[in-house]
Amino acid sequence: MNKMRLLAVPALAVGAVALAGSPAMAADGTYSSTLGQLNGTTGSGTVTLDVVGDQATINLQVSGLAQTFQGAPYPHVQHIHGGAAGVCPTPANDANGDGIISVTESAPSYGGILATVTTSGPTSPAEALNLQLGGQGGNYAIQRTFTVDAATLAELDAGRAVFNVHGLDPATTPSTPEAFNAPSDLDPSLPLGATSPALCGTLVKTQMGAMPSGGADTGATVESSSSQLGMIALGGGLVLAAAAGGTYAVRRSHARA
């Protein structure tokens, strides 16, 4: 609020304005996490979120995820989740035993999407499956400033905000090719493995500019193995070539999640 306008507001109204702004002020600070591995991913990542008012500046570094096929990058979408327990899922969340902890199965742990961390442009939950604005390839970084809403600020302040990077490698996922290529629980036109979480961490408030020593307690199981999931451009969409068997088309989507 403009300072001169604030001085013109009566005393009682000033108090109301201060209360209305308290969630943003309480959330001000730096939140960070060292991301843990899920669903057989071989990747790693760190994320720092500097919050001032309703503006969040993110520094995301990701490496070692499923990469390329015939020179085309794998798109990885990432989100800030909240409204649940504020922790990452574990293999115990795999309720149907198909070898993949899906987004639906993860919901009791980290909740719904509060914001989509895109490489540019809009960051609302409506962009959750916008592959064009996801991180591209197995190694990438995102540094940008975007607006966060009151719900996101509240979850950050409460310690329940969780950061996820999605997109699995079928060669390292502990599932069958049939399970990996089953319809996604977010968008049936996409494969389950492409939308399930690969990296996860709870965003913990730290000293300004500092990463927590030893990383945050993500609650994720660290696993390791290696391979690649490929992707090639095809018409208006993308084709992922699964090393575990078969290929599947991934259309560029703007679906809600």
N, C-alpha and C positions, 0 to 999 in steps of 0.2 A: 504494500500500500504506500502511496506517495506520502512523504513526511508532512508536507504542508496540509494535505487533506486530513491526515490523522489528527493534527493539532486543532482542526476546526470541529471535530466530533465531540459532543458532550461527554462528560466523565463516565456516565453509565454505559454509553455506547462504546467507549474506548475499552472498558472491561469486557464487553461482549466480543469485540474484535480480537482482543488478546486471547480469550478462551477459544475462539474459533480457529486461531492460528496455532494453538498449542501443540497439536499432533505433529505439524511440520517442524516446529522448533525442537520438540522432543526427539524427533528422528534425525536431526542434523548430526553429522559425523561421518566416519568412515567405516564401512562394512566390508568384510573380506572373507574369502574361503579358499582353501586348497581343495580342489574338486576330487572326490573319490570315484573309483571305477564301478560301473554297474553292467550287468548283462554281458560279461565277457570282453568288454572293451579293453584295448591295450593303450588307450589314450591317457592324457593327464591335462590338468589345467589349473589356472589360478584366476581369481576374479576379485577386483577391488571396486567398491561403489562409494564415491564421495557425494554426500547429500547435503545440500544447502537449500532450505525452503522446499520448494517442489521441483528443484533441479537436481538430477543425479548424473554424475560423470563416471562412466564405467571404463575400466581397463581390464579387458578379458584377453587372456593368453591361452591358446589351446594347441596341443600337439599330439601326434601319434594316433589320431583317429583314422577310420577308413578313408582312403585317399582318392585315387583316380583310376580310370580305366580308359585307355586310348586317349589320354590327354585331357579328359573332361573331369571337372571337380565334383566331389560328393557334397551336396548342400546339408549343412547341419544347422537346425534351428535351435534357439535357446530362449529360456524364459525365466522370469522371477515368479515363483509360486508362493501361495500362502493360504491361510484360513484353515489350517489343520494342525498337526502335531509339531510341525517345524523341523522334521528330521528326514533323512533320506531312507528309501526303502531298503530292505534286505531280501535275500532269497526266500525268506519266509512269506513275503508278500505275493509270491507266485502261486496264487490260489488254485489255478487250474493245472499246475504242474507241467506247462508246455515248455519250460526252460527260458521263458522271457518274462521279466517283470514289466508289465505294460503300464501305460499311463493310468488307466482305470484302477489297476491293482495298486499303484503307487499313491493314489489320491488320499487315502487315510493318513499317509505319512507327510506328504508335502502340500496337498490341497490343489486348488485350481490355479489357473494362470492369471497373474496380476498384470504382467507386462511382458511383451515380446522384445527381446534385445536384438534388433535388426542392425544390419550394417549401415543403413541409411533410411530416411523416411520415417513412416509411422511406427509406433511401438505398442499399439493397443493389443489386447488379446485376439482381436479379429485377424491379426497378422500371424497367428500362431503357426500356421503351416505355409507361410509364404516362402517357398524355397529360393526364390530369386534374391530375397533379402537376408538369407541365412549365411552363416560362415561357409566359405567354400574350400574344399579340400581337407586334408588331414591336419594341416598346421595353419593357423590363422590367428589374427588379433583384431579386436574391436575396441576402438577408443572413440567415444562420443559422449555428448551431453544431451539428455532428453528429459521431458517432464514426467513426473510420477504423480499418481493420484493419491487421495487421502487414504484409501484402503492399503496401498502399497506402503505408504509411510507408517501406518499403524502396525502393519505386520513386521516391518523392519524394527520399529521401536520395541515391539514385544518379543523380538528374537525368533519369530516364526517364519521369516522369509527364507526361501530355499531356491538356489540357482541350479538349473538343469541345462545340459546340452544333450540333444537328441540325435539319433542316427547310429545304428549298429552295423557291425561287420558280420555277415553270415558265417564267415569262416571261423570266427572266434566265439560267437554266441552259443551258449550251451543249450541249443535247441535243434530240432530237425529242420530241414529246408521247408517242409510243409508248414511248420509253425512260424518260421520267419516270414514266409510269403503269405500267410493268412491275412485277411482284411484287417486293416488297422482299426483299433477301437476309437480313433479320432476321425478318420475319414476312410470308409471302406474301399475307396479307389486306390489307396496307398497300402503298401505292405506293413504289417505289424512291426517288423524290425526297423523300418525306416523312421518310425515315429516314437519308438520306445527310448527311454533315457539311457545315455551312455556315461555321462559324468554328472555328479551331483554333490552339492555342498550347502550347508546352512550358512547364511550370511551373518557373521558375528561382528558386533561393534567393536572396533579397535581404536587405538590411538591414531590420530590423523596421519595418513600416509604410510602406516605400518601394517605389514602382514603378520598374522599371528604366528608365533614361533611353533614350528612343527606342524602347522596347518590346523584347520578347524576340525572338530569332531563331526564328520559328515554322516556317520552311521552307515556308510556304504562299504560293501565288501570289495577289497582290492583283489583283482584277478589279473593274470597276464597270459598272453599268447600273441601270435601275430598272423596277419594276412591282410588282404585288401578287399574292399568292395568297390567295384568299378561303376562308372557312369558314363554314358555317351549321350550326346544330344540326338534327338529323333523327332523331327517335325516340331510340334508345339510343346513337346514335353521332354522328358529325360528317361533314359533306360539304365537301370542298375543291373550290373552283371554279377550275380551271386556266385562266389567261389564254391559255396557249399552245394550249388546245383541250380541251374535254371537262370532265367532272367525275368525281370518284371519292369513294367513301365511305371514311372513316377511322374505324374503331371504336376505342373506348377499350379499350386493351389492357394487360394485365399480363404480357406475354410476356417470357421470358428472352432475353437477348442475349449 
